[in-house]
């Protein structure tokens, strides 16, 4: 930063500027840079707020492992319902010679 000031002062002296003109030029550049940095800070603050919200969602909700385990439990219950509750009827039809539509021969060879 110091070298920028020195360059501006030297350039101003070469062009016949007064110290006040150099100060105004320097302050103008400094204010423009400040405004640009402030805009960047605002953008970053918005991103931080969004990511903090997402982090809170992830912390409060179930983990991926828990969600998969829950889904697995639901699917296992469905399988148990189909095969253990209705399984008696399926096995009876399968081995009695009826297919699932109630027609034809099954594995049992009867029918």
Secondary structure as UniProt FT lines:
FT   HELIX           2..15
FT   HELIX           19..60
FT   HELIX           64..80
FT   HELIX           81..85
FT   HELIX           87..96
FT   TURN            100..101
FT   TURN            107..108
//
